[in-house]
Amino acid sequence: MALAKLTIIPLKWEKTQDSKYRAVESEDRANYPEITVLFNPESYAIKKGVSWSGSSQKEYNAPILDFGGGGSRELTLELLFDVSEGVRNSRLQNQNQNNNRLIDSTAIEDVREETNKLVALTRIQRVGGKEQPPPACKVYWGKAPTNSDFPFVGVITNLTQTFTLFKSDGKPIRAKVNITFSEYLNPEDDKRRTDPELTTRIVKRGETLSSIAADVYGNP
């Protein structure tokens, strides 16, 4: 069975009572469109930084280190976009709204029609007449169990497009996009989240595995 295509869902920013932002999924697909890649990546990389600091002392062979905290996880993907074989444009505006049937399917002639969907996720948003940061995103790939790498929620911190094949008129039709997401946790999630291998919980009378999972991970 083929692996489902990797999907990126932009999240909506909501302000909390203490004027902080939290990222939530929106049903407004017109302003927060789901992005499904043309081709799954061959691999992905997860990076986790840990901060340590220390000062050299002449009586020791190595500095004494002090723990400075954990850094965000980073997800790095290399995505291939290729429209040289006549990939069809099936976006919503090409569909008949009455019967939801494709009536004006045209071949994509410029791969930037696809890559620009990712570029848009790096730009400041204007919502309700006010500027907001670029959206956080939820990256789905396959049916991953709880506490695995996916879904991964993060903000784009680096995006590089490399165009490798062109039409005679100069339009690019193949590209590689290297994209890095830095993990984003809503304030309430950050307070309760910790490495599952290091987590200890005392089970109370009446608790079940399902109720514990719902309390800790929000997923019974």
N, CA, C and O of each residue as an XYZ file, in Angstrom:
880
protein
N       0.845     -1.188      0.000
C       0.000      0.000      0.000
C       0.883      1.241      0.000
O       1.828      1.333      0.784
N       0.581      2.191     -0.872
C       1.392      3.387     -1.002
C       1.239      4.281      0.227
O       0.156      4.394      0.802
N       2.342      4.911      0.613
C       2.328      5.831      1.740
C       1.587      7.105      1.353
O       1.781      7.631      0.257
N       0.748      7.595      2.242
C      -0.004      8.822      1.969
C       0.952      9.983      1.724
O       2.062     10.015      2.255
N       0.501     10.940      0.907
C       1.331     12.100      0.595
C       1.489     12.992      1.833
O       0.559     13.169      2.620
N       2.683     13.540      1.976
C       2.949     14.482      3.052
C       2.085     15.722      2.862
O       1.980     16.251      1.755
N       1.469     16.181      3.941
C       0.534     17.301      3.885
C       0.916     18.350      4.920
O       1.279     18.028      6.052
N       0.828     19.608      4.512
C       1.143     20.736      5.393
C      -0.116     21.578      5.563
O      -0.705     22.032      4.582
N      -0.524     21.783      6.807
C      -1.730     22.560      7.093
C      -1.341     23.828      7.852
O      -0.833     23.735      8.970
N      -1.568     25.018      7.269
C      -1.314     26.263      8.003
C      -2.281     26.396      9.174
O      -3.449     26.024      9.066
N      -1.800     26.919     10.275
C      -2.617     27.092     11.468
C      -2.953     28.568     11.685
O      -2.221     29.466     11.269
N      -4.058     28.777     12.334
C      -4.544     30.130     12.601
C      -4.027     30.606     13.961
O      -4.039     29.860     14.940
N      -3.574     31.858     14.002
C      -3.133     32.423     15.272
C      -4.326     32.974     16.050
O      -5.156     33.698     15.499
N      -4.404     32.628     17.325
C      -5.404     33.203     18.224
C      -4.682     33.823     19.411
O      -3.710     33.267     19.922
N      -5.168     34.981     19.843
C      -4.567     35.626     21.001
C      -5.225     35.125     22.278
O      -6.448     35.014     22.364
N      -4.388     34.825     23.268
C      -4.889     34.379     24.561
C      -5.178     35.590     25.446
O      -4.921     36.728     25.054
N      -5.707     35.340     26.626
C      -6.043     36.433     27.536
C      -4.822     37.222     27.976
O      -4.935     38.406     28.295
N      -3.653     36.584     27.997
C      -2.436     37.300     28.377
C      -1.689     37.824     27.160
O      -0.489     38.091     27.230
N      -2.412     37.973     26.025
C      -1.891     38.589     24.792
C      -0.802     37.770     24.119
O      -0.021     38.307     23.333
N      -0.740     36.489     24.413
C       0.178     35.609     23.709
C      -0.570     34.916     22.575
O      -1.799     34.841     22.577
N       0.189     34.414     21.610
C      -0.423     33.716     20.481
C      -0.462     32.211     20.739
O       0.448     31.643     21.342
N      -1.531     31.585     20.269
C      -1.585     30.133     20.230
C      -2.051     29.736     18.832
O      -2.858     30.431     18.217
N      -1.533     28.607     18.336
C      -1.828     28.152     16.972
C      -2.911     27.087     17.015
O      -2.799     26.106     17.750
N      -3.966     27.286     16.221
C      -5.083     26.340     16.187
C      -5.465     26.063     14.735
O      -5.222     26.887     13.853
N      -6.063     24.901     14.495
C      -6.538     24.585     13.152
C      -7.789     25.389     12.843
O      -8.613     25.648     13.721
N      -7.919     25.780     11.584
C      -9.053     26.586     11.150
C      -9.856     25.828     10.104
O      -9.299     25.081      9.299
N     -11.171     26.027     10.123
C     -12.028     25.446      9.092
C     -12.075     26.323      7.845
O     -12.672     25.940      6.839
N     -11.450     27.491      7.905
C     -11.421     28.423      6.776
C     -10.333     27.996      5.798
O      -9.212     28.501      5.859
N     -10.655     27.068      4.894
C      -9.664     26.540      3.964
C      -9.323     27.536      2.853
O      -8.332     27.352      2.145
N     -10.127     28.584      2.691
C      -9.808     29.596      1.684
C      -8.577     30.395      2.101
O      -7.720     30.694      1.269
N      -8.484     30.743      3.382
C      -7.349     31.516      3.885
C      -6.259     30.635      4.484
O      -5.126     31.081      4.664
N      -6.598     29.389      4.790
C      -5.615     28.459      5.352
C      -5.662     27.155      4.552
O      -6.084     26.120      5.068
N      -5.225     27.210      3.285
C      -5.361     26.040      2.407
C      -4.385     24.924      2.762
O      -3.223     25.169      3.085
N      -4.881     23.711      2.695
C      -4.051     22.519      2.912
C      -3.135     22.323      1.712
O      -3.573     22.457      0.569
N      -1.870     22.008      1.962
C      -0.885     21.809      0.898
C      -0.444     20.349      0.899
O       0.082     19.855      1.897
N      -0.660     19.663     -0.214
C      -0.207     18.283     -0.375
C       0.919     18.264     -1.395
O       0.754     18.763     -2.509
N       2.058     17.698     -1.030
C       3.222     17.728     -1.912
C       2.995     16.830     -3.123
O       2.208     15.885     -3.070
N       3.696     17.136     -4.220
C       3.586     16.312     -5.422
C       4.256     14.956     -5.224
O       3.751     13.930     -5.681
N       5.406     14.961     -4.534
C       6.169     13.731     -4.302
C       6.616     13.693     -2.843
O       7.064     14.699     -2.294
N       6.488     12.522     -2.226
C       6.967     12.382     -0.857
C       8.485     12.507     -0.801
O       9.168     12.105     -1.743
N       9.025     13.055      0.282
C      10.483     13.116      0.424
C      11.066     11.719      0.593
O      10.396     10.816      1.094
N      12.307     11.548      0.177
C      12.975     10.259      0.348
C      13.393     10.039      1.797
O      13.566      8.900      2.233
N      13.555     11.120      2.536
C      13.956     11.020      3.935
C      13.591     12.323      4.638
O      13.201     13.303      4.003
N      13.724     12.312      5.949
C      13.574     13.551      6.706
C      14.557     13.516      7.870
O      15.029     12.449      8.263
N      14.860     14.686      8.414
C      15.811     14.772      9.521
C      15.177     15.527     10.681
O      14.513     16.545     10.487
N      15.392     15.011     11.893
C      14.947     15.672     13.113
C      16.190     16.061     13.915
O      17.033     15.221     14.229
N      16.282     17.337     14.234
C      17.419     17.849     15.007
C      16.914     18.394     16.336
O      15.895     19.082     16.385
N      17.622     18.086     17.402
C      17.248     18.570     18.730
C      18.461     19.192     19.394
O      19.451     18.508     19.654
N      18.387     20.487     19.669
C      19.499     21.186     20.291
C      19.388     21.181     21.809
O      18.290     21.236     22.363
N      20.528     21.115     22.468
C      20.599     21.198     23.925
C      21.697     22.192     24.278
O      22.812     22.101     23.765
N      21.380     23.139     25.154
C      22.320     24.211     25.475
C      23.093     23.911     26.760
O      22.517     23.655     27.817
N      24.417     23.953     26.624
C      25.303     23.837     27.778
C      26.321     24.974     27.712
O      26.770     25.339     26.625
N      26.684     25.526     28.846
C      27.709     26.567     28.883
C      28.717     26.231     29.979
O      28.390     25.569     30.963
N      29.931     26.695     29.789
C      30.964     26.406     30.776
C      32.137     27.346     30.625
O      32.331     27.947     29.569
N      32.903     27.469     31.657
C      34.091     28.321     31.629
C      35.320     27.472     31.927
O      35.292     26.584     32.779
N      36.385     27.763     31.213
C      37.628     27.013     31.404
C      38.289     27.413     32.723
O      38.340     28.591     33.078
N      38.781     26.427     33.423
C      39.501     26.667     34.668
C      40.817     25.907     34.600
O      40.857     24.741     34.209
N      41.886     26.583     34.986
C      43.216     26.025     34.753
C      43.485     24.752     35.542
O      44.357     23.967     35.168
N      42.739     24.533     36.641
C      42.990     23.321     37.425
C      42.248     22.104     36.890
O      42.388     21.008     37.434
N      41.449     22.281     35.817
C      40.703     21.163     35.230
C      41.102     20.964     33.771
O      41.494     21.909     33.087
N      40.997     19.720     33.305
C      41.295     19.417     31.911
C      40.146     19.769     30.978
O      40.341     19.859     29.766
N      38.968     19.966     31.517
C      37.794     20.324     30.722
C      36.937     21.283     31.539
O      36.966     21.246     32.769
N      36.173     22.141     30.864
C      35.339     23.096     31.596
C      34.202     22.407     32.338
O      33.743     21.338     31.936
N      33.755     23.028     33.421
C      32.576     22.557     34.145
C      31.354     23.124     33.441
O      31.231     24.338     33.276
N      30.455     22.248     33.029
C      29.318     22.661     32.208
C      28.070     22.883     33.051
O      27.800     22.153     34.004
N      27.319     23.909     32.672
C      26.022     24.191     33.280
C      24.951     24.046     32.218
O      25.089     24.556     31.105
N      23.880     23.346     32.570
C      22.789     23.114     31.623
C      21.999     24.400     31.417
O      21.569     25.040     32.377
N      21.814     24.770     30.147
C      21.118     26.014     29.818
C      19.731     25.823     29.256
O      19.086     26.800     28.874
N      19.250     24.591     29.192
C      17.898     24.352     28.687
C      17.894     23.637     27.352
O      18.900     23.591     26.645
N      16.753     23.086     27.028
C      16.594     22.370     25.760
C      16.142     23.298     24.651
O      15.385     24.238     24.893
N      16.594     23.044     23.458
C      16.164     23.815     22.302
C      15.016     23.129     21.588
O      14.679     21.982     21.881
N      14.418     23.847     20.647
C      13.310     23.285     19.876
C      13.803     22.179     18.954
O      14.934     22.220     18.471
N      12.946     21.190     18.712
C      13.243     20.222     17.662
C      13.122     20.921     16.314
O      12.346     21.865     16.164
N      13.884     20.459     15.349
C      13.802     20.987     13.991
C      13.554     19.844     13.014
O      14.226     18.814     13.066
N      12.594     20.033     12.135
C      12.289     19.070     11.079
C      12.784     19.642      9.761
O      12.405     20.750      9.383
N      13.633     18.891      9.058
C      14.159     19.336      7.770
C      13.728     18.361      6.679
O      13.886     17.147      6.809
N      13.183     18.917      5.606
C      12.700     18.135      4.470
C      13.315     18.657      3.182
O      13.559     19.855      3.042
N      13.565     17.750      2.239
C      13.898     18.135      0.867
C      12.769     17.630     -0.019
O      12.572     16.423     -0.162
N      12.034     18.559     -0.611
C      10.853     18.222     -1.400
C      11.116     18.454     -2.879
O      11.706     19.463     -3.266
N      10.673     17.512     -3.701
C      10.812     17.618     -5.150
C       9.496     18.079     -5.755
O       8.428     17.559     -5.430
N       9.592     19.065     -6.642
C       8.435     19.543     -7.404
C       8.788     19.450     -8.884
O       9.779     20.033     -9.325
N       7.979     18.718     -9.652
C       8.263     18.489    -11.068
C       6.952     18.508    -11.844
O       6.083     17.663    -11.633
N       6.818     19.483    -12.745
C       5.605     19.575    -13.573
C       5.937     19.340    -15.040
O       5.163     19.708    -15.924
N       7.097     18.720    -15.299
C       7.518     18.495    -16.685
C       6.659     17.458    -17.394
O       6.633     17.418    -18.624
N       5.952     16.616    -16.637
C       5.116     15.579    -17.239
C       3.655     15.993    -17.343
O       2.776     15.147    -17.508
N       3.397     17.287    -17.247
C       2.026     17.768    -17.428
C       1.146     17.566    -16.219
O       0.000     17.136    -16.355
N       1.666     17.872    -15.017
C       0.848     17.801    -13.811
C      -0.334     18.738    -13.967
O      -0.192     19.867    -14.436
N      -1.502     18.258    -13.569
C      -2.723     19.030    -13.767
C      -3.020     19.935    -12.583
O      -2.834     19.567    -11.423
N      -3.485     21.125    -12.913
C      -3.898     22.078    -11.898
C      -5.342     21.785    -11.517
O      -6.244     21.953    -12.337
N      -5.567     21.355    -10.299
C      -6.922     21.002     -9.871
C      -7.343     21.828     -8.662
O      -8.047     21.336     -7.781
N      -6.910     23.081     -8.626
C      -7.260     23.950     -7.519
C      -8.736     24.316     -7.557
O      -9.413     24.138     -8.569
N      -9.209     24.821     -6.452
C     -10.639     25.027     -6.275
C     -11.239     25.935     -7.331
O     -12.374     25.719     -7.754
N     -10.485     26.966     -7.773
C     -11.081     27.892     -8.720
C     -11.310     27.261    -10.090
O     -11.998     27.849    -10.925
N     -10.752     26.081    -10.339
C     -10.968     25.396    -11.607
C     -12.086     24.364    -11.521
O     -12.263     23.559    -12.435
N     -12.831     24.386    -10.438
C     -13.883     23.398    -10.257
C     -15.260     24.039    -10.384
O     -15.464     25.201    -10.030
N     -16.181     23.263    -10.891
C     -17.567     23.704    -10.967
C     -18.153     23.648     -9.561
O     -18.254     22.572     -8.972
N     -18.540     24.802     -9.020
C     -18.996     24.860     -7.643
C     -20.322     24.130     -7.434
O     -20.648     23.750     -6.310
N     -21.091     23.929     -8.515
C     -22.403     23.304     -8.367
C     -22.300     21.796     -8.194
O     -22.978     21.218     -7.344
N     -21.452     21.158     -8.999
C     -21.367     19.700     -8.910
C     -19.976     19.209     -8.511
O     -19.702     18.009     -8.504
N     -19.090     20.180     -8.172
C     -17.747     19.840     -7.694
C     -16.985     18.978     -8.696
O     -16.159     18.150     -8.310
N     -17.267     19.177     -9.990
C     -16.604     18.388    -11.027
C     -15.579     19.263    -11.746
O     -15.847     20.424    -12.054
N     -14.415     18.699    -12.005
C     -13.358     19.446    -12.670
C     -13.769     19.763    -14.102
O     -14.058     18.855    -14.882
N     -13.797     21.065    -14.457
C     -14.252     21.438    -15.794
C     -13.192     22.213    -16.573
O     -13.335     22.405    -17.780
N     -12.126     22.664    -15.897
C     -11.131     23.475    -16.588
C      -9.740     23.104    -16.098
O      -8.997     23.949    -15.598
N      -9.404     21.847    -16.245
C      -8.119     21.367    -15.772
C      -7.039     21.679    -16.800
O      -7.086     21.191    -17.929
N      -6.072     22.491    -16.407
C      -4.999     22.889    -17.314
C      -3.660     22.464    -16.731
O      -3.481     22.438    -15.514
N      -2.726     22.134    -17.607
C      -1.405     21.713    -17.159
C      -0.671     22.893    -16.533
O      -0.736     24.016    -17.033
N       0.029     22.623    -15.431
C       0.844     23.651    -14.791
C       2.093     23.858    -15.634
O       2.808     22.900    -15.926
N       2.360     25.090    -16.025
C       3.492     25.384    -16.901
C       4.674     25.982    -16.157
O       5.746     26.147    -16.738
N       4.499     26.306    -14.894
C       5.561     26.923    -14.101
C       5.526     26.297    -12.709
O       4.525     26.405    -12.000
N       6.619     25.646    -12.322
C       6.639     24.923    -11.048
C       6.460     25.861     -9.859
O       6.117     25.415     -8.765
N       6.689     27.153    -10.064
C       6.523     28.106     -8.966
C       5.068     28.235     -8.522
O       4.789     28.726     -7.428
N       4.136     27.790     -9.380
C       2.739     27.747     -8.947
C       2.577     26.831     -7.738
O       1.700     27.044     -6.902
N       3.424     25.815     -7.652
C       3.389     24.891     -6.523
C       4.306     25.343     -5.390
O       3.895     25.341     -4.230
N       5.538     25.730     -5.708
C       6.480     26.098     -4.645
C       6.083     27.388     -3.937
O       6.401     27.571     -2.762
N       5.393     28.283     -4.640
C       4.978     29.539     -4.006
C       3.958     29.325     -2.893
O       3.778     30.189     -2.035
N       3.292     28.170     -2.908
C       2.373     27.858     -1.807
C       3.150     27.730     -0.493
O       2.656     28.108      0.569
N       4.371     27.194     -0.577
C       5.216     27.096      0.608
C       5.824     28.444      0.961
O       5.912     28.804      2.135
N       6.242     29.189     -0.056
C       6.820     30.514      0.187
C       5.824     31.401      0.934
O       6.213     32.193      1.792
N       4.543     31.266      0.606
C       3.505     32.081      1.253
C       3.461     31.847      2.761
O       3.022     32.717      3.514
N       3.915     30.674      3.200
C       3.890     30.352      4.628
C       5.011     31.036      5.399
O       5.075     30.916      6.623
N       5.899     31.752      4.706
C       6.998     32.470      5.361
C       6.718     33.961      5.469
O       7.546     34.706      5.993
N       5.570     34.405      4.984
C       5.287     35.838      4.904
C       4.323     36.292      5.997
O       3.496     35.522      6.484
N       4.454     37.559      6.364
C       3.550     38.159      7.339
C       2.133     38.128      6.791
O       1.904     38.414      5.616
N       1.188     37.779      7.646
C      -0.212     37.720      7.255
C      -0.929     39.011      7.644
O      -0.550     39.691      8.597
N      -1.960     39.325      6.892
C      -2.824     40.447      7.250
C      -4.228     39.889      7.451
O      -4.899     39.507      6.493
N      -4.660     39.846      8.702
C      -5.949     39.256      9.061
C      -6.779     40.304      9.787
O      -6.354     40.851     10.805
N      -7.970     40.581      9.254
C      -8.837     41.574      9.885
C      -8.209     42.942      9.968
O      -8.453     43.689     10.916
N      -7.392     43.280      8.969
C      -6.752     44.591      8.951
C      -5.538     44.707      9.850
O      -4.952     45.784      9.962
N      -5.144     43.599     10.502
C      -3.986     43.626     11.386
C      -2.939     42.628     10.908
O      -3.259     41.570     10.366
N      -1.682     42.996     11.124
C      -0.591     42.113     10.721
C      -0.343     41.050     11.787
O      -0.375     41.322     12.987
N      -0.095     39.830     11.311
C       0.232     38.717     12.188
C       1.492     38.040     11.673
O       1.824     38.171     10.495
N       2.200     37.315     12.540
C       3.389     36.589     12.091
C       3.021     35.540     11.047
O       1.854     35.169     10.931
N       4.004     35.060     10.288
C       3.736     33.922      9.397
C       3.132     32.771     10.198
O       3.422     32.631     11.386
N       2.303     31.949      9.569
C       1.586     30.926     10.331
C       2.481     29.788     10.809
O       3.476     29.445     10.171
N       2.105     29.219     11.934
C       2.658     27.915     12.295
C       2.000     26.880     11.388
O       0.947     27.144     10.808
N       2.609     25.716     11.263
C       2.092     24.679     10.361
C       2.075     23.336     11.079
O       2.882     23.072     11.970
N       1.138     22.503     10.668
C       1.094     21.121     11.151
C       1.418     20.218      9.971
O       0.713     20.228      8.962
N       2.489     19.435     10.099
C       2.961     18.570      9.021
C       2.521     17.142      9.316
O       2.899     16.560     10.333
N       1.720     16.588      8.416
C       1.241     15.206      8.533
C       1.964     14.333      7.506
O       2.230     14.756      6.381
N       2.275     13.099      7.927
C       2.813     12.133      6.961
C       2.482     10.733      7.459
O       3.071     10.253      8.428
N       1.549     10.091      6.798
C       1.153      8.751      7.189
C       0.387      8.755      8.500
O       0.066      9.814      9.040
N       0.097      7.573      9.006
C      -0.629      7.423     10.264
C       0.371      7.107     11.365
O       0.622      5.949     11.696
N       0.933      8.172     11.921
C       1.953      7.996     12.943
C       1.325      7.875     14.320
O       0.330      8.544     14.600
N       1.887      7.028     15.196
C       1.355      6.904     16.553
C       1.673      8.136     17.389
O       2.530      8.941     17.023
N       0.974      8.277     18.518
C       1.230      9.389     19.424
C       2.687      9.386     19.873
O       3.272      8.330     20.115
N       3.269     10.592     19.982
C       4.654     10.808     20.419
C       5.686     10.451     19.361
O       6.875     10.389     19.675
N       5.277     10.213     18.113
C       6.247     10.005     17.051
C       6.573     11.367     16.435
O       6.159     12.402     16.957
N       7.313     11.365     15.327
C       7.751     12.623     14.722
C       6.616     13.391     14.052
O       6.695     14.611     13.907
N       5.559     12.683     13.642
C       4.439     13.335     12.959
C       3.141     13.048     13.703
O       3.001     11.976     14.291
N       2.184     13.984     13.693
C       2.286     15.300     13.071
C       3.273     16.198     13.816
O       3.405     16.132     15.038
N       3.957     17.032     13.047
C       4.954     17.954     13.584
C       4.405     19.365     13.464
O       4.034     19.794     12.371
N       4.350     20.085     14.567
C       3.857     21.465     14.556
C       5.043     22.407     14.707
O       5.809     22.306     15.666
N       5.190     23.320     13.756
C       6.321     24.235     13.823
C       6.166     25.415     12.891
O       5.223     25.489     12.103
N       7.101     26.329     12.993
C       7.147     27.492     12.103
C       8.328     27.323     11.150
O       9.347     26.733     11.510
N       8.183     27.839      9.944
C       9.257     27.734      8.957
C      10.355     28.730      9.312
O      10.105     29.931      9.410
N      11.558     28.229      9.502
C      12.698     29.089      9.826
C      13.692     29.190      8.685
O      14.574     30.049      8.703
N      13.560     28.324      7.696
C      14.471     28.393      6.541
C      13.819     27.711      5.352
O      13.257     26.624      5.488
N      13.889     28.339      4.193
C      13.341     27.758      2.964
C      14.227     28.163      1.797
O      14.469     29.347      1.565
N      14.707     27.167      1.069
C      15.565     27.409     -0.093
C      14.993     26.696     -1.303
O      14.755     25.489     -1.265
N      14.769     27.449     -2.389
C      14.298     26.867     -3.646
C      15.473     26.748     -4.612
O      16.232     27.700     -4.794
N      15.619     25.584     -5.226
C      16.639     25.382     -6.257
C      15.945     24.891     -7.516
O      15.369     23.803     -7.525
N      15.996     25.682     -8.575
C      15.335     25.332     -9.830
C      16.343     24.641    -10.741
O      17.442     25.148    -10.964
N      15.954     23.467    -11.271
C      16.924     22.622    -11.965
C      16.559     22.280    -13.407
O      17.392     21.731    -14.128
N      15.341     22.587    -13.849
C      14.937     22.281    -15.223
C      14.020     23.391    -15.712
O      13.150     23.868    -14.983
N      14.236     23.802    -16.989
C      13.522     24.962    -17.506
C      12.955     24.684    -18.894
O      13.486     23.871    -19.649
N      11.868     25.376    -19.210
C      11.318     25.335    -20.562
C      12.118     26.278    -21.446
O      12.953     27.041    -20.959
N      11.861     26.223    -22.747
C      12.596     27.067    -23.687
C      12.361     28.555    -23.442
O      13.199     29.382    -23.802
N      11.218     28.904    -22.826
C      10.942     30.312    -22.540
C      11.472     30.747    -21.179
O      11.220     31.870    -20.741
N      12.210     29.855    -20.506
C      12.832     30.203    -19.234
C      12.025     29.863    -18.002
O      12.521     30.016    -16.886
N      10.798     29.406    -18.169
C       9.985     29.063    -17.007
C      10.517     27.787    -16.349
O      10.762     26.800    -17.043
N      10.697     27.788    -15.028
C      11.173     26.577    -14.347
C      10.058     25.542    -14.230
O       8.915     25.878    -13.922
N      10.403     24.281    -14.478
C       9.409     23.210    -14.385
C       9.836     22.106    -13.407
O       9.117     21.125    -13.221
N      10.988     22.270    -12.795
C      11.426     21.315    -11.770
C      12.191     22.086    -10.696
O      12.975     22.987    -10.995
N      11.945     21.714     -9.441
C      12.610     22.416     -8.342
C      12.754     21.499     -7.142
O      11.973     20.569     -6.945
N      13.770     21.785     -6.350
C      13.921     21.168     -5.039
C      13.753     22.262     -3.991
O      14.296     23.358     -4.125
N      13.004     21.949     -2.964
C      12.782     22.906     -1.881
C      13.280     22.287     -0.578
O      12.767     21.265     -0.124
N      14.282     22.922      0.010
C      14.753     22.520      1.333
C      14.060     23.407      2.359
O      14.150     24.634      2.298
N      13.379     22.785      3.286
C      12.556     23.535      4.226
C      12.784     23.025      5.642
O      12.833     21.818      5.880
N      12.922     23.953      6.573
C      13.147     23.606      7.971
C      12.040     24.204      8.831
O      11.748     25.397      8.753
N      11.433     23.355      9.649
C      10.422     23.783     10.614
C      11.030     23.710     12.015
O      11.647     22.710     12.381
N      10.851     24.768     12.784
C      11.262     24.760     14.181
C      10.026     24.535     15.042
O       9.022     25.229     14.883
N      10.095     23.576     15.945
C       8.929     23.156     16.714
C       8.292     24.319     17.466
O       8.976     25.130     18.090
N       6.966     24.377     17.389
C       6.209     25.395     18.126
C       5.228     24.697     19.061
O       4.470     23.821     18.645
N       5.256     25.096     20.325
C       4.320     24.556     21.308
C       3.468     25.692     21.846
O       3.988     26.729     22.256
N       2.162     25.494     21.841
C       1.300     26.458     22.501
C       1.651     26.508     23.986
O       2.096     25.506     24.545
N       1.455     27.670     24.639
C       1.868     27.800     26.047
C       1.355     26.683     26.943
O       2.098     26.175     27.782
N       0.080     26.290     26.775
C      -0.470     25.252     27.656
C       0.144     23.886     27.355
O       0.261     23.046     28.247
N       0.542     23.659     26.080
C       1.176     22.389     25.728
C       2.601     22.336     26.246
O       3.073     21.281     26.671
N       3.294     23.478     26.212
C       4.683     23.525     26.634
C       4.813     23.214     28.125
O       5.817     22.648     28.557
N       3.806     23.580     28.903
C       3.871     23.357     30.348
C       3.743     21.885     30.705
O       4.300     21.437     31.707
N       3.009     21.130     29.890
C       2.736     19.739     30.257
C       3.537     18.735     29.447
O       3.499     17.536     29.722
N       4.275     19.233     28.427
C       4.975     18.292     27.557
C       6.383     18.031     28.059
O       7.094     18.955     28.454
N       6.771     16.793     28.043
C       8.113     16.401     28.420
C       8.444     15.122     27.685
O       7.556     14.483     27.122
N       9.705     14.742     27.681
C      10.126     13.531     26.992
C       9.380     12.332     27.577
O       9.478     12.087     28.780
N       8.631     11.572     26.755
C       7.857     10.450     27.298
C       8.712      9.389     27.963
O       8.220      8.652     28.818
N       9.996      9.293     27.587
C      10.859      8.293     28.208
C      11.240      8.686     29.636
O      11.633      7.839     30.439
N      11.120      9.979     29.943
C      11.518     10.448     31.260
C      10.323     10.808     32.140
O      10.497     11.278     33.264
N       9.128     10.590     31.635
C       7.924     10.994     32.351
C       7.506      9.934     33.370
O       7.434      8.747     33.053
N       7.233     10.378     34.594
C       6.700      9.498     35.629
C       5.367     10.069     36.092
O       5.269     11.266     36.364
N       4.359      9.244     36.184
C       3.039      9.694     36.623
C       2.499      8.695     37.639
O       2.552      7.483     37.433
N       1.985      9.224     38.724
C       1.349      8.383     39.735
C      -0.113      8.228     39.358
O      -0.851      9.210     39.275
N      -0.526      6.992     39.132
C      -1.897      6.724     38.710
C      -2.827      6.815     39.913
O      -2.577      6.232     40.968
N      -3.914      7.572     39.716
C      -4.903      7.748     40.777
C      -6.060      6.774     40.591
O      -6.276      6.252     39.497
N      -6.791      6.539     41.653
C      -7.933      5.641     41.602
C      -8.950      6.146     40.572
O      -9.314      7.321     40.563
N      -9.395      5.236     39.712
C     -10.401      5.590     38.713
C      -9.831      6.023     37.374
O     -10.575      6.146     36.401
N      -8.508      6.259     37.302
C      -7.910      6.664     36.030
C      -7.719      5.451     35.130
O      -7.461      4.343     35.600
N      -7.850      5.682     33.833
C      -7.600      4.647     32.829
C      -6.521      5.140     31.881
O      -6.183      6.324     31.878
N      -5.975      4.223     31.065
C      -4.977      4.633     30.077
C      -5.538      5.688     29.143
O      -4.844      6.630     28.759
N      -6.812      5.520     28.779
C      -7.439      6.479     27.874
C      -7.554      7.856     28.514
O      -7.285      8.864     27.859
N      -7.947      7.915     29.779
C      -8.102      9.211     30.448
C      -6.754      9.880     30.681
O      -6.649     11.105     30.620
N      -5.719      9.078     30.949
C      -4.376      9.635     31.129
C      -3.859     10.212     29.818
O      -3.293     11.305     29.796
N      -4.055      9.472     28.718
C      -3.614      9.957     27.408
C      -4.329     11.247     27.042
O      -3.717     12.153     26.476
N      -5.610     11.342     27.355
C      -6.371     12.556     27.053
C      -5.861     13.732     27.865
O      -5.793     14.852     27.360
N      -5.500     13.487     29.129
C      -5.030     14.554     30.004
C      -3.647     15.045     29.609
O      -3.403     16.251     29.570
N      -2.735     14.116     29.314
C      -1.344     14.477     29.054
C      -1.123     14.920     27.619
O      -0.432     15.908     27.368
N      -1.718     14.180     26.665
C      -1.423     14.427     25.259
C      -2.593     15.005     24.480
O      -2.444     15.353     23.309
N      -3.760     15.111     25.118
C      -4.930     15.622     24.409
C      -5.454     14.669     23.367
O      -6.166     15.079     22.450
N      -5.104     13.369     23.495
C      -5.503     12.379     22.494
C      -5.778     11.054     23.196
O      -4.838     10.299     23.442
N      -7.045     10.739     23.534
C      -7.350      9.508     24.275
C      -7.067      8.256     23.465
O      -7.274      7.145     23.953
